[in-house]
Amino acid sequence: MKNKLTAIVLLLAVVLGAGAQTKEIRVLLANHPYGDLLKTMIPEYEKATGVKVRAASNL
């Protein structure tokens, strides 16, 4: 019972705290076909969430 209550409290803290977070994230993507695929999806994610994505590729 105590574990369930702790999990619920943590979940609420994450959900309620998400609104206080900045609206920008930074992502490090590999120079790999999967990374290239994710880069093409960034504008769609930004439009859907309103969160600005700064993507960087490793060398």
N, C-alpha and C positions, 0 to 999 in steps of 0.2 A: 504494500500500500504506500509506504513512504517513497519507494522508487518511482511509482507512478506519479505521485504528487510532485516530486522533484522534476520529473520529465515534463510535466504540464507547465510548471513554473518556468523552466528554462525555455520551453517553446514559446510561451507568452512573451518572455523577455526578448527573444529573437524577433518575433513578429512585431511587437510594439517598438522595439529599438530600430527596426529597419527604416521607419519613417524619419528618424533623426539622422540617418546616414547621408553622406554626400551622394550626389547623383552622377558620380563618375567612377569608373573602375579602370584599372590597368591590367592588361593581359599580356603575358609572354607566350608567344607561339613559336613552335619549331619551324624551321624551313623544311617543310614536309608537305606532301599533298593534303594531309588532314588539316594542317595549319592553314594552308591556302583555302581550303573549303570553308573553314571557320571564318576567315577574313571576309569572304564574300557574303557571309550571313550577318555581319556586324550591323550594317545599316537597318536591316529588318528588325534586329533585336533592339536597337536604339529607338526605332519608331514605336515598337510595341510597348517598351518599358519606360521610355523617357530617360534612360540611363546612358550617359556618354561613355563610349568605350575607347580607350587609348590602347592600341595594339602595338606591340613591339615584337620583332623577330630576333631570335638568337642567331649568332653567326656560326 
